[in-house]
Amino acid sequence: MPDFTLQIRAIQPDDIPGLHAIISHPQVAENGLHLYTTEFSDTQEQFQKSKPGVHRLVGELDGQVVVHGQLRQYQRARLTHTGELGIYVHPDFWGQGIGTQMMEKLLDIADNWLPIWRLNLETFSHNKAARRLAEKFGFKREGVQRKAAFGNGRFQDITIYARLKPPNLDVPRIQLDPPPLMPALNLLTEKPAITIRPAHPDDASDLSTLWQHPLVCATTLQMPSQEIWQTKQRMDGPPPAGLHRLVADDNGRCVGMITVNQRQNPRQTHCGGIGMMVHRNYWGWGIGTQLMAAILDITDNWLGLTRVELEVNTDNPAAIRLYQKFGFEIEGTHKLHALGNGRWADSYFMARLR
């Protein structure tokens, strides 16, 4: 047991200089996803405003802030059972059990104060101390994201951990077989002539219909209750930095969409995340293949990405086969990832490296 008393409490404005001393330390940056060139004004902006679902603590020793811990509860409707942890200890205090004390405090918040029972924790694979800490508290390794970041002159792998404490659930786990297809209106009798083009604000109505379909929701993280106003808000104006969107057009009707979101973190600009969906009436006509080929042309030949990643429910064999056809490999499995369509679904995280 440590022979000192660490005072752990919520952050205050006076803590910002101490937090900056931790974040800007090169040894801390090597084990995080930020740069040690983070300026003081950036730290101020980061910590002066509260954020929905984020719980931030500091540990103070003899008047000095020596550790920062954060618990973020996911705000997306189907993921609110999930939280994510992060802990940074000043290198002068490594090996003294400070990370252990902060972990205990964060887990108390997650277990006893919030409806969180899936906790995610990511750490660089070379960070043996962080991996030992995770395993000490019952986190289980779910997989490894290859070349997920760049730092200290090399590409670095990230090990994905999770800790599950599910309550007694009335809804079943993921089914062994895909859910039965719901009857769809106007199923096609001949292959459509599809054009792949950039997204347009006028696509909002078609996209709203697409995103609301229960089977599309079941195979993604969308909600069948999503209102058209939400869709219009997403489609109006220029997309966020790094986001590139293509749609599948059938004679002026938008019937599918694919996006790639290039990471804006300077240490991860070589990475992009893909999301795709196709209207149920158009399944089985190779539209997913057309969309994937088009977006990979952008990632490979225009953005120069070397890692492209995605997530897919483990009970979606058609999508898994499509992704594997394009060179995506399964890197691990998120257990009890999301609630949808009346069951808790696991998901694979997959990536394609160049």
Helices and strands as residue ranges (DSSP letters): E 7-10, G 13-15, H 16-23, H 26-30, H 40-47, E 54-61, E 64-73, G 77-79, E 82-89, G 91-93, H 98-112, E 118-124, H 128-136, E 140-151, E 154-164, E 195-198, G 201-203, H 204-212, H 214-218, H 228-235, E 243-250, E 253-262, G 266-268, E 271-278, G 280-282, H 287-301, E 307-313, H 317-325, E 329-340, E 343-353
